């Protein structure tokens, strides 16, 4: 079973090549300050078996095959569910792309299992600086850095890294250092963008207010 909280159809140019359907899976190891999916985490996910999910997304089969698109698993953190994603990948048309949008903050074995089945790992790296990563996510980024280094050795051509400017947490020099570190791993597909600051329930909690401000990298 997969805990699905969102299915978004007919996406183009945002979640991999071609036309894709984004499948949001519940659960995440991080507690990011500006999480765009935070409101969805209050919704009880719908637990679907892989055949039920297939029946829901197969309506766009022709779009996937014609454009080279397919299914992008996001979240939350889809790499919490590797066995289910493998089973789904084995079920669908082989012309469908299978993409993963991930923080990579999971055990390496979760990542390694999926390598033969995934066409693109789209990694939101947050920041390569440990202090910034910890302040923003509430978790260490050590596992993330280890995982992306190992992936870069194996399949650099299948990795897209997204490096965000995060208001109040990092600056242009931090982004530059993160980008240089990623490029030095041999990864060429890098997207730099800006998070839109938004208020979340996490941010409203008194113990979490102002955490991570005035970071000195």
Secondary structure, DSSP 8 states (H G I E B T S, - for coil): -EEEEEEEEEEESSSSSSEEEEEEES--S---TT-TTGGGGGS--EEE-HHHHHHHHGGGHHHHHHHT-EEEEEES-GGG-HHHHHHHHHHS-TTSEEEEEE---S-HHHHHHHGGG-SEEEEE---S-HHHHHHHHSS--HHHHHHHHHHHHHHGGGEEEEEEE-TTT--HHHHHHHHHHHHTTT--EEEEEE------HHHHSGGGTTTTTT---
